[in-house]
Amino acid sequence: LYYLNRSQPPVLHAMVAAVAGRMDAAEEATWLPAALRSLRREYEYWMSPDAGHAVKVGDFVLNRYRANWDEPRPESYLEDFTTAAGDAATYRELASVAETGWDFSSRWSKEGGRIGTQTYSLATSKPTCVLPVDLNSMMYRFEVTLAAMCEALASG
């Protein structure tokens, strides 16, 4: 169940568009409805307020990484247990870092990579506090791609 609670960066739309681009019109018309159902589920995952990925900022909705997990990750149990020392919020941040595809970069640390002369600590990673431009660019592209595919299907 754990891997049902986090994703990876949203690139399914690009893969679907690449496949559709190699099809003739008849193949695409047959294949696209099922592909759109998968894309809509992926889009809903990223835009659902309940999942915590979508954040309202003024009149806009932006996205962030936020895994729905508050215990040590199974694949890194000992490391997470040692790092978070039982803190559920830190476990969520660690799982959210894994969701970014940037495991484990100083990009998410409050220190920006350094604590004095030492490297950063995973315990200070806070990806849920960042609205990354790359993720939001992917989501914009996702919306443009989804709209174009819906138009293509509607126009036959």
Disulfide bonds with the S-S distance in Angstrom:
none
